[in-house]
């Protein structure tokens, strides 16, 4: 089974001080595994993650109850605060 997935990027500033990264995929149900420097408080396994620090974020996607990686998407969040 193959799937296509994409994730948005963002800029953190004083307002807002967080960014929601969202994965869009062509297959469901899926499990989402996020990693990065400023992972926030979103529900684990969600296609949306709230991040609060600049850096590179990775989301690995698997099909429900399966360890096979369908896709890995990478997003960059930058900061324009001083």
LINBEL-V459438 format. One record per backbone hydrogen bond with DSSP energy under -0.5 kcal/mol. CO is the residue of the C=O (numbers start at 1). NH is the residue of the N-H. E is the energy in kcal/mol with one decimal. If there is no record, write none. Layout:
co=CO nh=NH e=E
co=CO nh=NH e=E
This chain:
co=4 nh=26 e=-1.7
co=6 nh=24 e=-2.9
co=10 nh=78 e=-1.9
co=12 nh=80 e=-2.2
co=16 nh=13 e=-2.2
co=19 nh=21 e=-0.6
co=19 nh=51 e=-3.0
co=21 nh=49 e=-2.8
co=22 nh=8 e=-1.2
co=24 nh=6 e=-2.0
co=29 nh=64 e=-1.4
co=31 nh=62 e=-2.2
co=32 nh=34 e=-0.5
co=32 nh=45 e=-0.5
co=33 nh=60 e=-2.4
co=35 nh=58 e=-2.5
co=36 nh=39 e=-0.7
co=38 nh=52 e=-2.1
co=43 nh=46 e=-1.7
co=47 nh=23 e=-2.8
co=49 nh=21 e=-3.2
co=49 nh=51 e=-0.6
co=50 nh=40 e=-2.0
co=51 nh=19 e=-2.3
co=55 nh=57 e=-0.5
co=55 nh=77 e=-2.8
co=57 nh=75 e=-2.7
co=58 nh=35 e=-2.1
co=59 nh=73 e=-2.6
co=60 nh=33 e=-2.3
co=61 nh=70 e=-2.8
co=61 nh=71 e=-1.3
co=62 nh=31 e=-3.3
co=63 nh=66 e=-1.7
co=68 nh=63 e=-0.7
co=68 nh=70 e=-0.5
co=71 nh=61 e=-3.2
co=73 nh=59 e=-2.6
co=75 nh=57 e=-3.1
co=76 nh=10 e=-1.2
co=77 nh=55 e=-2.4
co=78 nh=12 e=-3.2
